[in-house]
Amino acid sequence: MKGNKDRVIIKMSDLNNLKESAKKKKELEDKVKKMEEELSLLKDKYLRTLADFDNYKKRTEKEKQDIFKFGTENLVLQLLPFDDIFEGVLKQMDNNPSPDTIHKGVEMLKREFTRFLESIGVKKIDTKGTFFNPELHEAAEIIETEDYKEGEVIEEIRSGYSFHNRVIRPALVKVAKKPVCKTSTDSDENSLPGKS
């Protein structure tokens, strides 16, 4: 009988080991289930965040388009007076087609347009009495003359403009240069035999 008792004890220890293993297995299964639930929640949260970001991108793109589209509304409102002036000038020309009427209409348009440009931050670059500055001017022609100082702007060919103090188009100008004096060696060189 002693042999049977030993067997039963071994079987009881195996049974205890089995119970312990089953308990650990259950704990591991519970942990896996909990981790799967957490993973599912994280996936769901990730997908919602991705969708929110996609919606954000679409919304900001639409806002950007609206800003561009409706941001020019103020510009359009500022341009409407020019159409009014054109209509007024055309009516005046129908009633009185003299060159004086046309001239006054063009002057009025120029004044109004200059006012408009200044209102949006565009300023004409002043060239009168200035010296050539490569940041403000573009030299179209350099003229040798004694009548002006070296580098002085002689004439403006095309107006230059700045927008909020940043040059957007340099003024196209003619610039003075002192004439090159011929030295005696130049004239002697030209008079050498064989030179024509």
Phi, psi and omega per residue, in radians:
M1 nan -0.499 -3.125
K2 -1.007 -0.673 3.137
G3 -1.114 -0.649 3.123
N4 -1.175 -0.688 -3.114
K5 -1.114 -0.702 3.109
D6 -1.102 -0.665 3.128
R7 -1.131 -0.732 -3.124
V8 -1.134 -0.699 3.136
I9 -1.114 -0.728 3.114
I10 -1.113 -0.719 -3.139
K11 -1.173 -0.595 3.112
M12 -1.187 -0.683 3.120
S13 -1.197 -0.647 3.065
D14 -1.103 -0.691 3.133
L15 -1.132 -0.721 3.092
N16 -1.110 -0.710 3.088
N17 -1.108 -0.696 3.106
L18 -1.118 -0.757 3.121
K19 -1.083 -0.757 3.135
E20 -1.111 -0.740 3.111
S21 -1.128 -0.720 3.125
A22 -1.116 -0.697 3.124
K23 -1.121 -0.789 3.117
K24 -1.121 -0.690 3.123
K25 -1.082 -0.753 3.135
K26 -1.094 -0.749 3.112
E27 -1.080 -0.768 3.123
L28 -1.133 -0.726 3.112
E29 -1.094 -0.708 3.099
D30 -1.109 -0.733 3.108
K31 -1.103 -0.761 3.129
V32 -1.085 -0.763 3.141
K33 -1.091 -0.758 3.129
K34 -1.111 -0.732 3.131
M35 -1.164 -0.656 3.091
E36 -1.127 -0.686 3.095
E37 -1.127 -0.763 3.108
E38 -1.099 -0.724 3.103
L39 -1.085 -0.730 3.114
S40 -1.098 -0.739 3.102
L41 -1.115 -0.745 3.126
L42 -1.134 -0.701 3.084
K43 -1.070 -0.779 3.142
D44 -1.085 -0.781 3.126
K45 -1.096 -0.730 3.108
Y46 -1.063 -0.809 -3.132
L47 -1.118 -0.693 3.095
R48 -1.133 -0.742 3.118
T49 -1.099 -0.721 3.098
L50 -1.080 -0.765 3.117
A51 -1.149 -0.720 3.105
D52 -1.074 -0.740 3.134
F53 -1.138 -0.725 3.105
D54 -1.082 -0.760 3.093
N55 -1.110 -0.681 3.102
Y56 -1.066 -0.801 3.125
K57 -1.053 -0.773 3.140
K58 -1.115 -0.739 -3.118
R59 -1.133 -0.775 -3.135
T60 -1.189 -0.595 3.090
E61 -1.132 -0.736 3.120
K62 -1.150 -0.729 3.104
E63 -1.070 -0.706 3.123
K64 -1.105 -0.750 3.113
Q65 -1.125 -0.708 3.127
D66 -1.137 -0.704 3.123
I67 -1.074 -0.785 3.129
F68 -1.142 -0.773 -3.082
K69 -1.145 -0.869 -3.058
F70 -1.630 -0.238 3.088
G71 -1.177 -0.418 3.121
T72 -1.472 -0.063 -3.137
E73 -1.015 -0.770 3.134
N74 -1.086 -0.697 3.101
L75 -1.076 -0.781 3.131
V76 -1.070 -0.763 3.122
L77 -1.063 -0.623 3.130
Q78 -1.294 -0.389 3.127
L79 -1.472 -0.384 -3.087
L80 -0.997 -0.651 3.105
P81 -1.015 -0.494 3.099
F82 -1.136 -0.705 3.092
D83 -1.104 -0.707 3.099
D84 -1.057 -0.751 -3.138
I85 -1.137 -0.771 3.103
F86 -0.988 -0.806 3.138
E87 -1.077 -0.757 3.132
G88 -1.096 -0.754 3.135
V89 -1.118 -0.761 3.135
L90 -1.088 -0.678 3.097
K91 -1.131 -0.760 3.119
Q92 -1.081 -0.674 -3.141
M93 -1.167 -0.582 3.082
D94 -1.149 -0.714 -3.121
N95 -1.372 -0.643 -3.077
N96 -2.529 1.532 -3.035
P97 -1.381 0.573 -3.114
S98 -1.334 2.695 3.083
P99 -1.038 -0.531 3.131
D100 -1.109 -0.712 3.122
T101 -1.110 -0.765 3.128
I102 -1.110 -0.770 -3.133
H103 -1.064 -0.793 3.137
K104 -1.104 -0.696 3.120
G105 -1.105 -0.752 3.123
V106 -1.154 -0.713 3.092
E107 -1.060 -0.733 3.134
M108 -1.104 -0.745 3.101
L109 -1.073 -0.781 -3.134
K110 -1.079 -0.783 3.119
R111 -1.058 -0.826 -3.101
E112 -1.144 -0.696 -3.138
F113 -1.164 -0.707 3.091
T114 -1.078 -0.747 3.094
R115 -1.051 -0.757 3.135
F116 -1.076 -0.847 -3.135
L117 -1.013 -0.771 3.129
E118 -1.111 -0.609 -3.111
S119 -1.186 -0.417 3.122
I120 -1.775 0.128 3.048
G121 1.706 0.197 3.115
V122 -1.677 2.246 3.117
K123 -2.217 2.515 3.087
K124 -1.361 2.411 3.102
I125 -1.395 2.139 -3.124
D126 -1.375 2.251 -3.130
T127 -2.009 -0.163 -3.104
K128 -1.124 2.208 3.068
G129 1.177 0.368 -3.122
T130 -1.869 2.922 3.063
F131 -1.850 2.660 -3.092
F132 -0.966 2.254 3.093
N133 -2.299 1.992 -3.069
P134 -1.075 -0.297 3.094
E135 -1.394 -0.381 -3.099
L136 -1.994 -0.399 -3.012
H137 -2.168 2.722 2.978
E138 -2.176 2.157 -3.091
A139 -1.406 2.029 3.088
A140 -1.521 -0.536 -3.090
E141 -2.710 2.485 3.055
I142 -1.973 2.140 -3.040
I143 -1.982 2.227 3.073
E144 -1.370 2.145 -3.107
T145 -2.738 2.643 3.051
E146 -1.662 -0.208 -3.040
D147 -1.336 -0.302 -3.112
Y148 -2.250 2.821 3.094
K149 -1.353 2.725 3.106
E150 -0.982 2.203 3.093
G151 1.479 -0.023 -3.130
E152 -1.313 2.469 3.097
V153 -1.312 2.146 -3.117
I154 -1.552 -0.760 -3.042
E155 -2.654 2.521 3.050
E156 -1.702 2.157 3.132
I157 -1.569 -0.733 3.118
R158 -2.463 2.375 -3.121
S159 -1.130 2.584 3.033
G160 -1.911 2.743 -3.077
Y161 -2.421 2.594 3.007
S162 -2.082 2.631 3.119
F163 -2.150 1.958 -3.055
H164 0.896 0.892 3.079
N165 1.156 0.279 3.062
R166 -2.021 2.182 -3.101
V167 -1.140 2.148 3.085
I168 -1.845 -0.365 3.023
R169 -2.676 2.064 3.129
P170 -1.230 2.671 3.089
A171 -1.285 2.362 3.100
L172 -1.573 2.082 -2.977
V173 -2.351 2.845 2.961
K174 -1.780 2.378 -3.034
V175 -2.106 2.452 -3.139
A176 -1.407 2.533 3.045
K177 -2.441 2.394 3.108
K178 -1.139 2.427 3.124
P179 -1.096 2.551 3.094
V180 -1.383 2.139 3.137
C181 -1.401 2.363 3.089
K182 -1.403 2.242 3.124
T183 -1.553 2.898 -3.120
S184 -1.124 -0.528 3.130
T185 -1.198 -0.578 3.092
D186 -1.123 -0.766 -3.109
S187 -1.259 -0.622 3.099
D188 -1.146 -0.681 -3.117
E189 -1.120 -0.687 -3.132
N190 -1.239 -0.366 -3.107
S191 -1.629 0.018 3.120
L192 -1.161 2.603 3.127
P193 -1.069 2.484 3.139
G194 1.569 -0.157 3.091
K195 -1.668 2.370 3.076
S196 -2.194 nan nan
